[in-house]
Amino acid sequence: MHVEVPRIPDRDALVALLRDDGFDARPVDELGIEVKGEGDVLGDLETWIAQTEIPLVPQPTEGTIYLRPPAS
């Protein structure tokens, strides 16, 4: 699974969170995260968004979850 985030601080925080939840997560490229392991990556991302109150919306596609600001 690949996750794309809008900012580097978000990427770093999510890598740490996903690792704490038992995933093999590592930063790739400037704003990407490669995630391996069993579990609910999307659920972890949604929980993180709710806890941090960062206005992001997860947009899953085939093999990638993009975290984007909501459309205005």
N, CA, C and O atoms as a printed pandas DataFrame, in Angstrom:
     atom_number atom_name residue_name chain_id  residue_number  x_coord  y_coord  z_coord
0              1         N          MET        A               1    0.848   -1.164    0.000
1              2        CA          MET        A               1    0.000    0.000    0.000
2              3         C          MET        A               1    0.896    1.229    0.000
3              4         O          MET        A               1    1.953    1.249    0.630
4              5         N          HIS        A               2    0.461    2.230   -0.702
5              6        CA          HIS        A               2    1.192    3.492   -0.766
6              7         C          HIS        A               2    0.269    4.590   -0.246
7              8         O          HIS        A               2   -0.921    4.604   -0.558
8              9         N          VAL        A               3    0.815    5.504    0.542
9             10        CA          VAL        A               3    0.064    6.639    1.066
10            11         C          VAL        A               3    0.777    7.906    0.623
11            12         O          VAL        A               3    2.001    7.993    0.722
12            13         N          GLU        A               4    0.030    8.887    0.136
13            14        CA          GLU        A               4    0.574   10.190   -0.243
14            15         C          GLU        A               4   -0.018   11.244    0.671
15            16         O          GLU        A               4   -1.235   11.311    0.840
16            17         N          VAL        A               5    0.836   12.068    1.261
17            18        CA          VAL        A               5    0.405   13.113    2.183
18            19         C          VAL        A               5    0.770   14.488    1.625
19            20         O          VAL        A               5    1.628   14.580    0.747
20            21         N          PRO        A               6    0.136   15.562    2.117
21            22        CA          PRO        A               6    0.408   16.880    1.555
22            23         C          PRO        A               6    1.649   17.578    2.109
23            24         O          PRO        A               6    2.165   18.502    1.481
24            25         N          ARG        A               7    2.142   17.142    3.295
25            26        CA          ARG        A               7    3.281   17.845    3.907
26            27         C          ARG        A               7    4.242   16.854    4.547
27            28         O          ARG        A               7    3.826   15.788    5.002
28            29         N          ILE        A               8    5.513   17.198    4.583
29            30        CA          ILE        A               8    6.533   16.337    5.175
30            31         C          ILE        A               8    6.270   16.074    6.665
31            32         O          ILE        A               8    6.418   14.928    7.091
32            33         N          PRO        A               9    5.885   17.076    7.489
33            34        CA          PRO        A               9    5.607   16.762    8.903
34            35         C          PRO        A               9    4.487   15.723    9.058
35            36         O          PRO        A               9    4.536   14.888    9.961
36            37         N          ASP        A              10    3.483   15.776    8.180
37            38        CA          ASP        A              10    2.415   14.776    8.222
38            39         C          ASP        A              10    2.969   13.397    7.889
39            40         O          ASP        A              10    2.601   12.408    8.524
40            41         N          ARG        A              11    3.839   13.329    6.910
41            42        CA          ARG        A              11    4.432   12.049    6.526
42            43         C          ARG        A              11    5.200   11.448    7.688
43            44         O          ARG        A              11    5.045   10.265    7.990
44            45         N          ASP        A              12    6.017   12.245    8.333
45            46        CA          ASP        A              12    6.834   11.746    9.436
46            47         C          ASP        A              12    5.973   11.271   10.610
47            48         O          ASP        A              12    6.263   10.242   11.221
48            49         N          ALA        A              13    4.921   12.020   10.921
49            50        CA          ALA        A              13    4.027   11.625   12.012
50            51         C          ALA        A              13    3.296   10.326   11.671
51            52         O          ALA        A              13    3.133    9.464   12.534
52            53         N          LEU        A              14    2.860   10.181   10.433
53            54        CA          LEU        A              14    2.144    8.973   10.028
54            55         C          LEU        A              14    3.057    7.755    9.974
55            56         O          LEU        A              14    2.628    6.652   10.315
56            57         N          VAL        A              15    4.284    7.927    9.560
57            58        CA          VAL        A              15    5.230    6.810    9.567
58            59         C          VAL        A              15    5.375    6.285   11.000
59            60         O          VAL        A              15    5.335    5.077   11.231
60            61         N          ALA        A              16    5.543    7.195   11.948
61            62        CA          ALA        A              16    5.681    6.789   13.354
62            63         C          ALA        A              16    4.414    6.093   13.854
63            64         O          ALA        A              16    4.500    5.065   14.526
64            65         N          LEU        A              17    3.253    6.638   13.535
65            66        CA          LEU        A              17    1.989    6.040   13.963
66            67         C          LEU        A              17    1.812    4.650   13.382
67            68         O          LEU        A              17    1.461    3.715   14.102
68            69         N          LEU        A              18    2.048    4.507   12.095
69            70        CA          LEU        A              18    1.867    3.210   11.445
70            71         C          LEU        A              18    2.851    2.178   11.992
71            72         O          LEU        A              18    2.491    1.013   12.165
72            73         N          ARG        A              19    4.066    2.584   12.261
73            74        CA          ARG        A              19    5.034    1.656   12.862
74            75         C          ARG        A              19    4.583    1.229   14.251
75            76         O          ARG        A              19    4.691    0.057   14.612
76            77         N          ASP        A              20    4.073    2.189   15.035
77            78        CA          ASP        A              20    3.576    1.865   16.375
78            79         C          ASP        A              20    2.417    0.874   16.310
79            80         O          ASP        A              20    2.225    0.085   17.235
80            81         N          ASP        A              21    1.651    0.910   15.235
81            82        CA          ASP        A              21    0.510    0.005   15.065
82            83         C          ASP        A              21    0.904   -1.313   14.399
83            84         O          ASP        A              21    0.036   -2.111   14.044
84            85         N          GLY        A              22    2.211   -1.547   14.227
85            86        CA          GLY        A              22    2.687   -2.834   13.743
86            87         C          GLY        A              22    2.921   -2.946   12.246
87            88         O          GLY        A              22    3.223   -4.030   11.749
88            89         N          PHE        A              23    2.786   -1.850   11.524
89            90        CA          PHE        A              23    3.053   -1.877   10.091
90            91         C          PHE        A              23    4.537   -1.644    9.829
91            92         O          PHE        A              23    5.227   -1.008   10.626
92            93         N          ASP        A              24    5.010   -2.156    8.724
93            94        CA          ASP        A              24    6.338   -1.831    8.222
94            95         C          ASP        A              24    6.141   -0.619    7.316
95            96         O          ASP        A              24    5.772   -0.759    6.150
96            97         N          ALA        A              25    6.389    0.570    7.861
97            98        CA          ALA        A              25    6.162    1.815    7.125
98            99         C          ALA        A              25    7.476    2.557    6.973
99           100         O          ALA        A              25    8.278    2.636    7.904
100          101         N          ARG        A              26    7.684    3.105    5.763
101          102        CA          ARG        A              26    8.906    3.886    5.532
102          103         C          ARG        A              26    8.611    5.007    4.551
103          104         O          ARG        A              26    7.807    4.839    3.634
104          105         N          PRO        A              27    9.261    6.155    4.741
105          106        CA          PRO        A              27    9.068    7.260    3.807
106          107         C          PRO        A              27    9.682    6.923    2.450
107          108         O          PRO        A              27   10.747    6.310    2.375
108          109         N          VAL        A              28    9.012    7.321    1.399
109          110        CA          VAL        A              28    9.529    7.197    0.036
110          111         C          VAL        A              28    9.238    8.500   -0.697
111          112         O          VAL        A              28    8.234    9.164   -0.441
112          113         N          ASP        A              29   10.114    8.844   -1.591
113          114        CA          ASP        A              29    9.991   10.111   -2.310
114          115         C          ASP        A              29    9.842   11.243   -1.294
115          116         O          ASP        A              29   10.221   11.090   -0.133
116          117         N          GLU        A              30    9.298   12.360   -1.722
117          118        CA          GLU        A              30    9.196   13.496   -0.804
118          119         C          GLU        A              30    7.990   13.387    0.128
119          120         O          GLU        A              30    8.087   13.722    1.308
120          121         N          LEU        A              31    6.863   12.923   -0.392
121          122        CA          LEU        A              31    5.634   12.938    0.403
122          123         C          LEU        A              31    4.933   11.588    0.473
123          124         O          LEU        A              31    3.750   11.523    0.810
124          125         N          GLY        A              32    5.636   10.527    0.164
125          126        CA          GLY        A              32    5.009    9.212    0.143
126          127         C          GLY        A              32    5.411    8.346    1.317
127          128         O          GLY        A              32    6.431    8.570    1.968
128          129         N          ILE        A              33    4.571    7.343    1.570
129          130        CA          ILE        A              33    4.840    6.338    2.599
130          131         C          ILE        A              33    4.521    4.979    1.996
131          132         O          ILE        A              33    3.434    4.771    1.457
132          133         N          GLU        A              34    5.453    4.072    2.084
133          134        CA          GLU        A              34    5.227    2.688    1.670
134          135         C          GLU        A              34    4.856    1.904    2.922
135          136         O          GLU        A              34    5.594    1.911    3.907
136          137         N          VAL        A              35    3.710    1.226    2.883
137          138        CA          VAL        A              35    3.194    0.525    4.061
138          139         C          VAL        A              35    3.012   -0.949    3.720
139          140         O          VAL        A              35    2.353   -1.298    2.741
140          141         N          LYS        A              36    3.612   -1.810    4.550
141          142        CA          LYS        A              36    3.447   -3.256    4.398
142          143         C          LYS        A              36    2.949   -3.818    5.717
143          144         O          LYS        A              36    3.264   -3.303    6.790
144          145         N          GLY        A              37    2.182   -4.865    5.618
145          146        CA          GLY        A              37    1.684   -5.518    6.817
146          147         C          GLY        A              37    0.190   -5.719    6.753
147          148         O          GLY        A              37   -0.490   -5.237    5.848
148          149         N          GLU        A              38   -0.298   -6.442    7.734
149          150        CA          GLU        A              38   -1.722   -6.745    7.812
150          151         C          GLU        A              38   -2.400   -5.751    8.745
151          152         O          GLU        A              38   -1.853   -5.398    9.789
152          153         N          GLY        A              39   -3.568   -5.309    8.372
153          154        CA          GLY        A              39   -4.323   -4.401    9.217
154          155         C          GLY        A              39   -5.057   -3.376    8.381
155          156         O          GLY        A              39   -5.043   -3.422    7.151
156          157         N          ASP        A              40   -5.699   -2.452    9.072
157          158        CA          ASP        A              40   -6.556   -1.454    8.439
158          159         C          ASP        A              40   -5.820   -0.117    8.350
159          160         O          ASP        A              40   -5.942    0.727    9.237
160          161         N          VAL        A              41   -5.064    0.065    7.285
161          162        CA          VAL        A              41   -4.308    1.304    7.095
162          163         C          VAL        A              41   -5.270    2.491    7.020
163          164         O          VAL        A              41   -5.043    3.515    7.664
164          165         N          LEU        A              42   -6.332    2.356    6.243
165          166        CA          LEU        A              42   -7.296    3.448    6.089
166          167         C          LEU        A              42   -7.897    3.827    7.442
167          168         O          LEU        A              42   -8.064    5.012    7.731
168          169         N          GLY        A              43   -8.217    2.849    8.261
169          170        CA          GLY        A              43   -8.748    3.127    9.594
170          171         C          GLY        A              43   -7.766    3.897   10.454
171          172         O          GLY        A              43   -8.155    4.821   11.168
172          173         N          ASP        A              44   -6.488    3.523   10.393
173          174        CA          ASP        A              44   -5.455    4.245   11.138
174          175         C          ASP        A              44   -5.346    5.690   10.655
175          176         O          ASP        A              44   -5.200    6.607   11.463
176          177         N          LEU        A              45   -5.415    5.892    9.344
177          178        CA          LEU        A              45   -5.333    7.244    8.789
178          179         C          LEU        A              45   -6.537    8.075    9.240
179          180         O          LEU        A              45   -6.380    9.236    9.619
180          181         N          GLU        A              46   -7.724    7.494    9.203
181          182        CA          GLU        A              46   -8.924    8.219    9.621
182          183         C          GLU        A              46   -8.860    8.585   11.104
183          184         O          GLU        A              46   -9.263    9.682   11.490
184          185         N          THR        A              47   -8.358    7.675   11.932
185          186        CA          THR        A              47   -8.204    7.961   13.359
186          187         C          THR        A              47   -7.214    9.097   13.572
187          188         O          THR        A              47   -7.469    9.998   14.370
188          189         N          TRP        A              48   -6.090    9.062   12.868
189          190        CA          TRP        A              48   -5.074   10.116   12.988
190          191         C          TRP        A              48   -5.648   11.464   12.571
191          192         O          TRP        A              48   -5.413   12.470   13.241
192          193         N          ILE        A              49   -6.394   11.496   11.475
193          194        CA          ILE        A              49   -7.003   12.745   11.014
194          195         C          ILE        A              49   -7.949   13.294   12.082
195          196         O          ILE        A              49   -7.928   14.490   12.372
196          197         N          ALA        A              50   -8.775   12.429   12.666
197          198        CA          ALA        A              50   -9.719   12.862   13.700
198          199         C          ALA        A              50   -8.987   13.379   14.943
199          200         O          ALA        A              50   -9.394   14.384   15.527
200          201         N          GLN        A              51   -7.923   12.708   15.345
201          202        CA          GLN        A              51   -7.188   13.103   16.547
202          203         C          GLN        A              51   -6.440   14.413   16.356
203          204         O          GLN        A              51   -6.386   15.238   17.267
204          205         N          THR        A              52   -5.863   14.608   15.175
205          206        CA          THR        A              52   -5.069   15.816   14.934
206          207         C          THR        A              52   -5.921   16.983   14.473
207          208         O          THR        A              52   -5.484   18.133   14.530
208          209         N          GLU        A              53   -7.140   16.698   14.016
209          210        CA          GLU        A              53   -8.050   17.710   13.485
210          211         C          GLU        A              53   -7.475   18.450   12.283
211          212         O          GLU        A              53   -7.860   19.586   12.004
212          213         N          ILE        A              54   -6.554   17.805   11.575
213          214        CA          ILE        A              54   -6.032   18.370   10.328
214          215         C          ILE        A              54   -7.100   18.146    9.262
215          216         O          ILE        A              54   -7.577   17.021    9.109
216          217         N          PRO        A              55   -7.487   19.173    8.528
217          218        CA          PRO        A              55   -8.562   19.023    7.546
218          219         C          PRO        A              55   -8.099   18.268    6.294
219          220         O          PRO        A              55   -7.770   18.869    5.272
220          221         N          LEU        A              56   -8.083   16.943    6.404
221          222        CA          LEU        A              56   -7.698   16.094    5.281
222          223         C          LEU        A              56   -8.783   15.050    5.041
223          224         O          LEU        A              56   -9.490   14.635    5.959
224          225         N          VAL        A              57   -8.890   14.648    3.803
225          226        CA          VAL        A              57   -9.849   13.616    3.423
226          227         C          VAL        A              57   -9.068   12.496    2.748
227          228         O          VAL        A              57   -8.351   12.753    1.781
228          229         N          PRO        A              58   -9.189   11.243    3.237
229          230        CA          PRO        A              58   -8.517   10.135    2.552
230          231         C          PRO        A              58   -9.268    9.773    1.275
231          232         O          PRO        A              58  -10.488    9.614    1.276
232          233         N          GLN        A              59   -8.513    9.647    0.191
233          234        CA          GLN        A              59   -9.082    9.258   -1.097
234          235         C          GLN        A              59   -8.381    7.993   -1.574
235          236         O          GLN        A              59   -7.335    8.062   -2.219
236          237         N          PRO        A              60   -8.968    6.820   -1.252
237          238        CA          PRO        A              60   -8.343    5.561   -1.676
238          239         C          PRO        A              60   -8.547    5.321   -3.173
239          240         O          PRO        A              60   -9.628    5.543   -3.717
240          241         N          THR        A              61   -7.494    4.869   -3.807
241          242        CA          THR        A              61   -7.544    4.395   -5.181
242          243         C          THR        A              61   -6.859    3.040   -5.186
243          244         O          THR        A              61   -6.467    2.547   -4.129
244          245         N          GLU        A              62   -6.711    2.449   -6.312
245          246        CA          GLU        A              62   -6.085    1.133   -6.388
246          247         C          GLU        A              62   -4.624    1.202   -5.953
247          248         O          GLU        A              62   -3.767    1.693   -6.688
248          249         N          GLY        A              63   -4.351    0.701   -4.741
249          250        CA          GLY        A              63   -2.977    0.621   -4.250
250          251         C          GLY        A              63   -2.443    1.864   -3.579
251          252         O          GLY        A              63   -1.346    1.826   -3.020
252          253         N          THR        A              64   -3.186    2.989   -3.610
253          254        CA          THR        A              64   -2.707    4.241   -3.009
254          255         C          THR        A              64   -3.847    4.921   -2.273
255          256         O          THR        A              64   -4.994    4.907   -2.719
256          257         N          ILE        A              65   -3.509    5.519   -1.129
257          258        CA          ILE        A              65   -4.453    6.373   -0.420
258          259         C          ILE        A              65   -3.859    7.770   -0.416
259          260         O          ILE        A              65   -2.770    7.993    0.113
260          261         N          TYR        A              66   -4.584    8.709   -1.011
261          262        CA          TYR        A              66   -4.160   10.110   -1.025
262          263         C          TYR        A              66   -4.854   10.853    0.098
263          264         O          TYR        A              66   -6.070   10.738    0.255
264          265         N          LEU        A              67   -4.105   11.611    0.882
265          266        CA          LEU        A              67   -4.689   12.488    1.897
266          267         C          LEU        A              67   -4.697   13.895    1.313
267          268         O          LEU        A              67   -3.645   14.487    1.067
268          269         N          ARG        A              68   -5.894   14.417    1.097
269          270        CA          ARG        A              68   -6.061   15.711    0.439
270          271         C          ARG        A              68   -6.919   16.643    1.288
271          272         O          ARG        A              68   -7.753   16.186    2.070
272          273         N          PRO        A              69   -6.712   17.947    1.133
273          274        CA          PRO        A              69   -7.640   18.894    1.779
274          275         C          PRO        A              69   -9.031   18.727    1.177
275          276         O          PRO        A              69   -9.159   18.360    0.008
276          277         N          PRO        A              70  -10.072   18.990    1.962
277          278        CA          PRO        A              70  -11.427   18.852    1.428
278          279         C          PRO        A              70  -11.679   19.864    0.314
279          280         O          PRO        A              70  -11.110   20.956    0.313
280          281         N          ALA        A              71  -12.529   19.493   -0.625
281          282        CA          ALA        A              71  -12.884   20.407   -1.712
282          283         C          ALA        A              71  -13.726   21.542   -1.149
283          284         O          ALA        A              71  -14.554   21.343   -0.260
284          285         N          SER        A              72  -13.500   22.725   -1.679
285          286        CA          SER        A              72  -14.293   23.856   -1.169
286          287         C          SER        A              72  -15.396   24.223   -2.112
287          288         O          SER        A              72  -16.158   25.150   -1.840
